[in-house]
Amino acid sequence: MLLTTHPLITVLMPVYNGGAFLRLAIESIQRQTYQNYEFLIVDDGSTEQKTIEILRSFHDPRIVIYQNKKNIGLTNSLIKGIELSRGAFIARFDADDIALPHRLEKQVAYFLDHPEIGLLGSACFYIDGSGRFLGRQNVPESDLEIRWHSLFANPFIHSSVMIRRSVLVNGNFNYDPECKTAQDYDFWVRLLPTVRASNLPQALIYYRIHDASISSVLSEEQVDTHLRVAFNGLKQTFPTLDLDKGLLQSLILEVANIRNLQSRKYWRTDLAILYLELWDIFKIEHLHNNSISRLQKKIVYEVATMILYPPITRGVLKVLLRITRIDVTWPLFFIKSVPGSILGRVRTVFFRNRKS
């Protein structure tokens, strides 16, 4: 196997007691169609014998194992990994996921064809602990869609992301050690003002959902971090607006589909109106962007889904009239897509929580 002294990509994968799925994760990187990479595995002080044995069993010269002297947590392991990386591109990966064989090839090709892009992710397939297919997670694709989506929710699937290392070096960017959860969302929101971003519509990873990675109820700390990051991004984007914090918090939770933690203090129609008001301001700044029409159609569809999702609340007619003035064709698309949208919202409640 070829050992390159100048890898184009660093695949960065922290692991802590991850023996259940670790071998499959490593082998999925070894099977990549693109070969000029180093595979940097940061072992965060694993105490599980299975994890230790699996790491020792690989003799691939592209695999570099860095062992933390003690467990320092995911965020600090990612910080250390970025500091140790040598590739021009850094590809994030998780020790319980599986990369499709063409993942690295597709992303590198996109970067080379789009030198203006510094941050790139992809869609994913969901699988369970036994590898059974659960569904697909689509992502906002264009830079404009990503910027809008990031105001309320994480626009990337963490283990699908690849970053130009020069973006991090030139801007002195890294993960925030104070973020023990939702560290990726915080990272992207700080990066986006300085870089153009994109998501590939193809699913390039299998994102594994299992008991050790997720529960149907998000941790209070994770939700608090999510809200803090979203608040900061909204404040930077709309600095002159005096927004009701409670209403804004409910809107963030609604758009991010963190529905099981949302206290019903506000009608969803109130949230929809605020969402549209923020969009009207955002749109003015981006009128000449080629993605504006496509994004507006998506927002109208999101609002329709928000207010027509049971139970129906008061003020629906007012919102429907408003979105009809924006896009008179929305009912055709909505009726065609509504079964999938409802299933998607339900699935997201249970599956969207990051392994962080």
N, C-alpha and C positions, 0 to 999 in steps of 0.2 A: 504494500500500500504506500502511496506517495506521501511523504512528509514534506510539506511546504514551509520554507522559512519566512515566507511573506504571505500569510493567508489573507484572502480578500474578505472573508467573513469570520467573525467570532460568534459561535453559537454559545450563548450564555445560559446555563441551567443550574440554579441552586437546588440542593436536595437535602432533606433532613428526614431520616428514618422513612425512606420512600420505597422500600424493597418490593412492595406489592406490584408496582407497575414500572419500576426503574429500568429493567432489562428491555422491555418493549419500547420505552422512550428512547434509550440509547441506540438500539438497533434501527429505529426509524430514522435517526440522523445518519447512521452509517449507510443506509440505503439511499441516500439522496443522490439524485442524478447530477447535481453540482458537487464537485469534490474539493475545490480549493478553500478549505475552511479549517479552523481549529475549533475543537469542541471543549470549551472551558466549563468544567463541572465544579461548582463550589459546594463542597461537603460541609454543611453547617454543624459540625461536631456530632455526626450521627452516632447513636449508641446501639442501634439495631444491627445485629450480626448479619442479617440478610443483606442489608444495604451495603455494609462494608465488604462482604464477599462478592457481591455483584460488581462493585467498582473495581475490585482487585482482579476480577476475571477478564477484563478487557485489556488487550495489549495493542491497541490501535495507536500508532504514533501521533495521530491527530488529536487524541483525547488527552487533555491536560487536566489533572485533578488537583485542585487547591483545597486543603483542609484547614478550616478554621480551628484554632486551638480550643475554642469553646463555642457553644451555641450562641450566636449573636442575632438570630432572627433573619427573616427573609429580606427585609429592606436593607439591612447592613451587608448582607451577603451579596445583594445586587450591586450595591455601591462598590464593594471590593472587586466584584467581577468586572465592572466597567473600568476600574482602575487598572486591572491586569490585562484587559483585552488588547489584541494586536491588530485585529482586522479593520479594514476601512468601513465595514458595516458590522453592526452588532445585532444578532438575531436572538430575541428572547425565546425561551422555551421552558416548559414545566415538566417535572419529572414524572408526572402521571398522564401526560398527553402523548399523542402520536402524531408525528409530522408525515403528511403525504409525501411521496418520493420526490415530487417536483417542487416542493415548497421553496427551497433556497434558489433554485434555478429561476422560477417565476419572479421572485422578488428582486433578485439581482438584475435580471433582464429589464424589469420595469425601472429600476433606479438608473441603469445605464441609458435607457431611452428617455428618461425624464430627470435631467440633472437639477431641475428646480425643486424636486421633492426631497425632503430630508427625513420624513417619518412615514412609514408604510406598514399597514396591517392587512388583514384579510378576513373574510367570513370563516365560519367553522361549522363542523358537524358535531353534534352532541352524542356521546356514547356513555353507557353506564359502566359500573365496575367490571362487568363481564364482557364488555366490548359491544354490547347490543346498541344498535342505532336508536337514538331518541328524537332527533330532529336536526334542524339547521338554524343557525343564527346569522341573519344578514346584518350588514353594517352600513353606516353612511359612507358613500364612496368618494365624492368630490371634496376638495378642500373646503368649499363653502358649507357643504352639508356637515362636515366634521366640526367646523367651528360653531355652527348653530347647535348641533347635538351636544357638544361639550359644555354648553352653558347649563345643562340639566343632568347629563348622564355621561358615563364613560363611552367615548366614541370608538374605542379599540378593544379587541380581545387580546389580553396581555401577551399570551404565549404565541401570538401570530405576528407580533410586531418586529420590524427591522428598522434600525436607525443608522443614519450616516454618523460615523464616529466624529467626523469633523464638526458636526453641529454641537456635539457635547463638549468637545475640546475648546472650540472657539468661544462658546458661551459659558464655559465653566459650569455645565449642567450635570446634575446627577440626581438620584432619588433623594428625597428628604428623610434623614434619619429619624425625624420626629413622627413620621407617618408609619405607624405599625400596620395599618390596614389601608386599603384603597390607595396604596402608594403609587400605583400606575396612573390612576386618574389625576392625582395631584401633579405627577410628572408631566403628563401630556398638556395639562392646562398651563403649566409654566413654560413649556416648550413652544406651544402653538403661536404665541405672538412673534416668534423669531424664525419660524420655519413653515414651509408649505407641506401639507400632508395629504395622504390618499389612503384608501382601502381598496384592495382588489376584491371584486365580487365573487371570485372563486373561493371555495372553502379549501384552505391549505393545511388545516390541522383537524384532528379529532380531539375535541375538548372533553375530558372525562369528568363525569358527575358521579361522585361516590360519597359515602357517609363521612369520610375523613375530610372532604373538601367543602362540603356545603350542607346547609340545613334550610328548611323552608322559612325559617325566621332569621333575618340578618342580625348580626351582633350590634348592640347599641353603639359600640365604638366605631364600627364600620359605617353605620348610618351617619353618625356625627361627623366623621371625616368627609364623607360624601357631601353632606350639606355644607360644611365649611368650604370645601373646594369649589362647589357650585356657586355659593354666595360670593366668593372672591372673584370668580370669573364673570358673574353677572354685574358686579359692582364696577369692574374694569370696563365692561362693554357698555354699560348704561350709567355712567358716573353721575349724571344730573338727576336721575329719577329717584323720587322718594317713595319707595315701595313698602307696602305692609309686609313685615317680615314673616308673619304667620301665614299669610296668603301665598307669599313666594315660596316658603318652605313646603307647603302643601302642593304647589305646582311642581316643584322639583321632584317630590316623591311620586307624584302622579305620572309625570313624563318618564321618570326612571323606572316605573313599574314596581316601586317599593310600596305596594298597596297594603300589605298585611301590617305595616307599622303606621299607616297614616290615620290620624285622628280626623273624623269627619266633622270639622268645624265649618267647612265651606262647601257650597254647592259646586259640583264639577263644572257647571256652566260659568261660575265666577272664575274658576281656574282657566277655562277655555278662553274667556274674554281677555284675561291678563296675558295669556300665551299669544293671542292675536295682536294685542297692543305692543308687546315686545317685538314680535315679528315685523310689525309696521315700521318700527324704528330701525331695526336691524336691516331691513330691506332697503331703506333709503341709502345706506352706506355701501350697498353692493348691487345697485341697479344695473350696472354694466357687466356684471359677472355672468358668464355663459350658463351657469348652473342655477340661476335664480328662478326660472320658470319651473324647472323640475322640482326644486326644493319647495316652492310655494304649493305645488300640487300635493306633495307629501305632507305638508303642514295642515292643509285643509283636510286631508284624509285622517291625520292624527286627531284633529279637533273633532271630526265627526265620530271617530271611534271613541273618543273620550266621553262625549256627551250622550251617545247612544248606547253605551255599555251599561247593562242593567246594574242597579235600578236607575231608571230615568228620573232626573231631577228637574225642578222648575227652571223656567227660562230657556228651555231647549229651542223653542221656535225662534227666539231672538238671535241665538247663535247660528241656527241653520240659515236664516235669512242673510246673516253677515257673511258666512262662508260661500253662500250661493252667489253673492255679489262679487266675490273674489274669483270663483271658478264654478261656472254653472254646470259643468260636466261631472262634478264630484259624485252625485248619486249613482251614476252608472258604474263608476269604478268601485264605489263603496259596496254596492249590492253584490257585485261580482266577487269581491275579496273578503267580505265580512266574516264568513266562517273561519278562514285562515287567520284573520286578524284577531278574532276572539281566542282561538287556540294559541296563537302566538303570545298574546298577553298572559294567558294562564300559564303557558310553558315558561315564560320569562320570570314570573313570580318565583318559580321554584329553581330555575337553572341559572339565572343571570349573576348570582353572587360570585364574585371573583375568589379564586383560591389564594386569598391574601389576608 
